[in-house]
Amino acid sequence: MLRYLLLSLLFSLSFASQTLQRSISSSPTRINPLLATDSASGEISSWIFGSLVKFDANGSITGDMAQSWEFTDDRTLRFHLKKGIRWHDGVPFTAADVLFTWRWLRREDVITPYKSDFKYVESVEAPDDETVVVRYSQPYFKALSIWMNGIIPEHLWREEKDPMHSRLNRMPVGTGPYLMKRALAVNENIRLYANEAYYEHPPFIKEQIYNYIGDPSTMFMMLKSGRLDIAPLSPLQLERQVGEDFREKFNIYERPANSYTYIGFNLRKKPFNDPKLRKALSMAIDRKEIIDLLFFSHGRPCYGPFMPGSEVYPKDFVAPRYDPAGAEKLLAEAGYDKKHPLEFTLVTNTGNEIRLNAAQIIQRELMAVGVKMKIRAMEWQAFLNSVVFPHNFDAVLLGWNLSLIPDAYPLWHSDSDKKGGFNFVGYHNDEVDRLIEMSEKIVDRKKFARIYRRIFRLIVRDNPYIFLYIPYSITAVKKNIKGVTPSIIGIEYNFIDWKIED
């Protein structure tokens, strides 16, 4: 009996050393890289599927399933695929899968926002198993980066009649570093197993378990108790709710999140069509105070639409300063003062306590310069359908993601000011439109970056948004996990090299 208990203990310790415990707050809807529009689906899909290219630790594009590539002219891109890659079921991956994926995306019954990435792809050819030739209708700045989208297997998908409801969206087969052995079930834990035939090398961590935890406080308690190996922390948890015992067990990794929060004005309405008035409101808001109060200083001010530190962010950019006296002067020039205050309503969504608290801080700061701002909070879908997309607002409090390779067209081009478009504030600038259209046809990354830095300056000058803050992403990782190396794209880009030590 004692021998059996010892063997069981040794087995459990060995198994634990190979398994990473995570959390997931919602169930994925479709584990398919071409249909994943929610964060849970995207995260699980990223482990299952490979793509032709990806970002490296420095944010540069490198090969994933592509060994190399070249532009044979400014409209033709040729990929050379790595040899020996296999799908999780053992079938070889070939150029025919890439061709099939492109054709599959073009189907009318495939509903996905990723279709627009391929709008300038004129043709895809697979002259042999290891070569893919892509021809574009015009030079295209995203010609290479769109192939970061995952590739799906032709041999499984070609017989599927209903792509949006296929069984393969619940039991996916990919080429990525991890695989699934049973179909996705709603609100259940998800087990991912190491792909021992992975083309880079098999992951050292042999199993990942995503524990379904819908409540953030429960997730935090499980992390503190050691039942999770990795999990996000809020600034409040980091500063007020963890002690030295926690820090002895976990390493804390912190970096700017790939997102920003902003106030967007309805530029179609008076007085928000006045750039001087928008500038006054921006000058009246103390971004540092918001960050200190909401994030315990774990964040940074945001002053423009592109990622700080990226090649499209002007290195010599001088941030506008907090200047309430200057704001009052500009407001007075626009005809407003404390006796005749500017009044407007800021609308945001419920379910986001940080945004609501930010709105209250901004309300107080604007009051100090004689502006009366009311706050209205609405359920998310009602907010979008009755306020944002019908343009029925004075100002909205929202957020966008930041990308290393931004696309300014959806947010800032005049043509995107349409029903359902993301330029719902109604921003129009002929020079910005011209530069966006010019940049779409540029393949050279340095030339593209120069144009985008000009776009950045023009947008910042016009103040269509008050860019507010970029929160920090804080992650706790158990100290017995080795190989974690932070980078501009996060801490998990090299996850297959992580090891769990006893």
Steps between C-alpha positions, in 0.01 A plus 500: 500500500784739589676419170178579311464836679862592425460409132179703483673799659792479259262474205299803612817706550629401157163577340478836679844596367371455146170685542423871506180617666334809349162672519246599238204725581271414207451210265642525149231521232698362206855366520583608150758774430291636212178524705636583847375848590488468881812488716440147632463354150804691380719382786419131462524521119849647527627179663331269249576664164809620320537783250749580228662785696495641855663767717834432665606633841589839353170545319650422158337254261666159488409163354257260663407231247678696228875445483554813291329737257576768247317763299570423135343837420293751698180296445627141523604316816656153489514280813726197543350266762686303764534130428360221713211686668200280577148563620412362841345193334826423320405620151777710336451876480548634146454815294158363399380571856596867464317524166195329652499736801492803272216351294312403816519860628337620178190284543178697540390281793820580695425803718817650643661845531833352385377493140583868463870429559506313170313760295796564266593134448439432132611137491678228698683218328672184623743402221640221721455369855754742649432822308219755526474795259269788598413773250343827609289739296725784620801543726370440853663595831346195674603261223718300739331554836157366393661157489520507880144367474487127573486233230231228508530142362350439156463126550257552790319821403431438130199277575349728766173653373434747785828676594352716775357201690747228406607240756857607416441828681459294820756227427771681302799347325795727435879501474570703816697411813196363686203283406164395638390141559132566568245744367438838661217502756339819627626625839729202552874485553707477184800265478772563245768236437848559362541426130797263510547549124505880517728638228708727725532251786248334734402733786673414827173554686297197397152610603311822557172500692273801461279503810165664431464773767230756429562711811821711522513481880487118484780502245710719729440270798603198293816680393590593859441144616736368232235317297584716198851535361443815296230767509447874452499738795322830533697797639277494810582133562871561448519804727248414773417130500825305465770472763859386524396133504340547157807679361720218626303253286429710190692717258311812391527611136372841400478672160273750321185331378423500128197724547402855587194679637369821349215751489362530149300810402213514253668735255178550305346700787566846635705587696708183454572586137731773635862368530590779744225392740610136478855609577376691806329189637814294443716756684260492797545127567787381721586159357758431769239547772270251329780245478609555860147466636373215283814297440721592797739648241513172301431664166616775268330801340379459143543788259433350158355212297809280448710282731773686692844362422395366159650628175181695417516704822696828458815480712517878537134537593445749784193406701246773576506599864224524756407870502167589666571874478563469127184292468293771668644759260408296192154430640449872554598565138232251399243685711494287816588578859383397849195723473414369155645150510537249221267208574507156340443131572765231495364150427678174578416137567410325823702201616830691486566650842830655393333703225222617727753611761704675232186685389443625854858628530470677166166646606666655806799631302277664237284653770812680625518692170129569486381209283195298608527144377223250572573126501273238351576128516323240285505124441757417231275396210251779567790744517628391159164468327325812629789738569828423325408378154196733454733788605258599775746653748702805601800296615573133572756331724644192329821317418690359201779249461850606399693314231864489392372530141204737528236554234368855524228452239217356717522773767631808324411496130195704398355199314472315832250759620201289400236281656675235709840656430762548769548869416181568694629834632486636143867597458579651159839630394589506130873480567458203735283327237766560235780369719302189599428422135866560410624277783279208395709465184840506669683177574821658631467505881711814552303705248177372651613602850593851385151554356332362812701733721354790297150353544562478875592868524198615297255299709653620826483860377128463419404344837209287370561289811634580841755221523508409869708207621666169422470265798777258588453128454608326821558124506599276788701187414616240749873521564558135419413578136822577316569658162258794527645791302295822470484674163305769315244238393450350846654229713369187327649531151757231596263284705620173342835566672352541846576227752346415836756404761413310817 
